[in-house]
Amino acid sequence: MSDSRAAAASGSAESAESSDPSDSTGPSDDGVDAAAIDGEDDAAATDEGERSDATSIDPEHRRAVETDRWLGVAGASLALVGLGVLVRQSSLVLAGAVGVGYAVYARAGDAPTPALAVTRSVSDESPAPGDEVRVTVRAENVGDAALTDLRLVDGVPPGLAVVDGPARVATALRPGTAVAFEYTVRAARGDHEWEPLTAITRDAAGARERTTALDAPTTVACTPGLSAGGDLPLRGLTTVHHGRVPTDVGGSGVEFHATREYRRGDPLKRVDWNRRARTGELSTVELREERSATVVLLVDAREPAYVAPDPDAETAVEASVAAAGQAFSALLDGGDRVGIAALSPLDCWLPPGSGTVHAARGRETLATDPALAPTPSGERFYRSLWLRRFRRRLPADAQVLFFTPLADDTAASLARRIDAHGHLVTVLSPDPTATGTAGERLTAFERRQRLRTLRSAGIRVLEWRDDAFPVAVAAATRRWSR
């Protein structure tokens, strides 16, 4: 159990934000001519909707509202009194007087301001993805007034799912007493910070309600261990450095490429002695050179990519990040220079590199970068602006491994654009589709059409379901090597 974190709160405000901008990508151009692509209209970058805050965040403010619990009681009571006087019925006058008394009582008090000392502790501050973490919250009334109607709602991070026990409690607290409640969340990749606990108090009549935010900072860092997969098949765009990607260049290597006339200075071990014995001529054997590649792993983390076959399954973004982690380790182990980028409203860019320090930076990027969070950012995505910035950053000899579920035409269009500009693209697509309803079958059909379009354009496509990424890589390696 981790150390408890405490925060005595007598007044922090409840914060509420409202921002849900829609993704405006516009229609895509399926052409592959680079010059034509450069001239495409950038109207998608026009900002037609501004984010708006429903409530300002003010840590010194407590929000007090009327509950309308006794709404209409005073009016009805006065009406009964008037009716009783008209018809000379004392019972009606008495009933109306009782109602007036309740109305006066309801307006006599005010919702108390909670003075609570809040502590929150977690069973594991560095869990692995999928682990269950037990959260314990304790609130003590350190004030002088009793809280007769108190409701506490914990600020669970949006990326964590509560799997056991409600993250709330309703109780009453006398001065000096405390209440505790527990619940369990399932860990997900990334850094997760708890939001302030919300305390709701009401007066004795329930007519007035006060909401207060109580801060108790708590963070859980969930960093997955990224294991290396098999040899990921790359395309022929390589660097001048030695590596593992076969090329069409003759030189030193392990695979036969061609023979040529012997030149003075050629090593004796590369002389074709069989031909010398048959014809008496000297010739030199050239082997197919293997060079390293510069690879950028591009993960689609736009809002449309956060799809799953059912509510309890992991999203396509989570599957893409997990596969990108395996590819990152495998490519670094093979001697290639690897970088990471995100197709996201938030900026994410790790330049291609190699070495142990770069490996650590890459794992940290995939695990904790906000652009690759388990939940969508909600920011607006500008396709044309993103593409221009991405192309400026790409090294001239870089190829792209694009991890995307192909949930819309934008992803397919961007893959063709990047490929058309000379950066060979391989699309690696987790399949998030289901076939239970007519709408799901239509979505699966549209995705298959995008796959066919990319393949017909000469772009390699690899797809997989569940945790079968290494198996799909092995099958694709055999298929592409024929």
C-alpha angles and dihedrals in degrees: 000000000000124000115278120251116213133197123178107211129190096160132003119146127244110245125213128177131186119196125138109153116180125237110256110193103144126205118324129229112232094198119117100203106118095211092051091047091054090058097052116130115264096206090125088076093067112114107226099161128047124204115248130201114224093195129019118234108243115165092198096053129091118198113229121183139172114252094206087223092140095035111149096009094110093048094047091047093051089048090054091049091051092047091048091053092049095049093033094237113149092194091063091048090050093048090049091049091053090052091050089052091054091049091052090047092051092055096043099078138047133219108268122243107241118234101195135163106213127196127180126188133180129207094227127019094189107038127165119247110282095022118131116239121199114219122199121193124189126185123187125193102233094170131092098244128078117243103219096178114030128162123184123196118184121224100238112190112255092237094060125076121215106230102171133029128003116278091227142064138195119210148128122250130200117205111287095018127112140203128207133190134180136207137167129236129191113236119240130187116281141040112304122195121191118237119228117288112251118227118195118192130182134193120250092268093047092233097120129043130194125197120201131179114222116196122217107160112223128164133185119195113202111188116174122218104243112213126200119253129202126296105301111220111241130192125248099269103111144158128245092258125098116263143129104284112105115232137189090246120108120226136086117355144101103267125073114252110165145312128248139177115291116260127199108266097030110139113259092230090066096051113113097236093176091061090045089056093047102042106011090238125128117229135165126228116226119205127208109263120231116210137180124256136220107228132183117199107214116194120197104227101160118129093260089059093063093089131129136182091244136005094259096049125093116263124252089251091059091048090048093050091049091050091045089054091055091046092048092055094043094049094047090050088052093057098255126137109242133192134180131223136166130221091220143119086250120070117251122167132153110176116231113273145138141222135072095291091052090048090056092048091050094051090048091050093052092046104043113014110124091224089064096044120147089247129047118267094226091224122133116261120219108199100192095045091048092049094051092050093046093051092050090054098045115099113238093247096045125121123199132231103199115201108197137137089222089231092160142014093262093073093049092047093051091049090055093046094052091046091049091056091061101266104119110229130208114189116214108190128188109210110234097168129119131196103209098109137029091253092052091049090051091051091050090050092051090050091051089052090055089051091052092048092053093047092049088053090058097256117138113237128193121182133183142171131222112343097333098111096118090048091050090049092053092049092048091050091057092045097047093045093062 
